[in-house]
Amino acid sequence: MMDRSSKAGSSAQIPLRDGEQAHAAPVLLHGSSGWSMVLALGCTTILSYGTTQYLFGVLEVPLATTFAWSRAELSGAYALSLLVAGVLGVPVGYLVARSGARILMTVGSVLAGCALIGLSQNEC
C-alpha cells in the first residue's frame, strides 16, 4: 500500500536540521498544464541555445563576407562575448535570485530577437 507522500500531487516531507520538517511543492507534471509547460520550456531552451551558441558558426562566413572582417576578428569577438557573459553571470544570478527570472528572461529574449533582426538586415 502506498503512503501519503508517494501519491501524485501530494507534498513530501523534507528533513531539515534539528528534526524540523518542510513540505515540498506538489508535482505539476500530472495533467495537461504540466506537460504543456514542459513542452514550452523545451522549445524555448532549444531556441535560446540555437541562437546563442550554434548560430555563430552559421553566420561567421556571411558576416565576414558582408563586412570584410576576418574570421579571426569574428572569432575573437565571439570569444570576448562569452567571457563577458561569464563575468556578467554573477550579477545576473544575483538579480534572478532577488527578483525572479521572468522579467530578465523576457528582456534578454527581446534583446536577442532585436539583435537577430538587425543581423538579418543587409544594407551593404
Sequence and secondary structure as in RCSB ss.txt:
>XXXX:A:sequence
MMDRSSKAGSSAQIPLRDGEQAHAAPVLLHGSSGWSMVLALGCTTILSYGTTQYLFGVLEVPLATTFAWSRAELS
GAYALSLLVAGVLGVPVGYLVARSGARILMTVGSVLAGCALIGLSQNEC
>XXXX:A:secstr
   GGGSTT   EEE GGG EEE      SSHHHHHHHHHHHHHHHHHHIIIIIHHHHHHHHHHHHHT  HHHHH
HHHHHHHHHHHHHHHHHHHHHHHH SHHHHHHHHHHHHHHHHHHH    
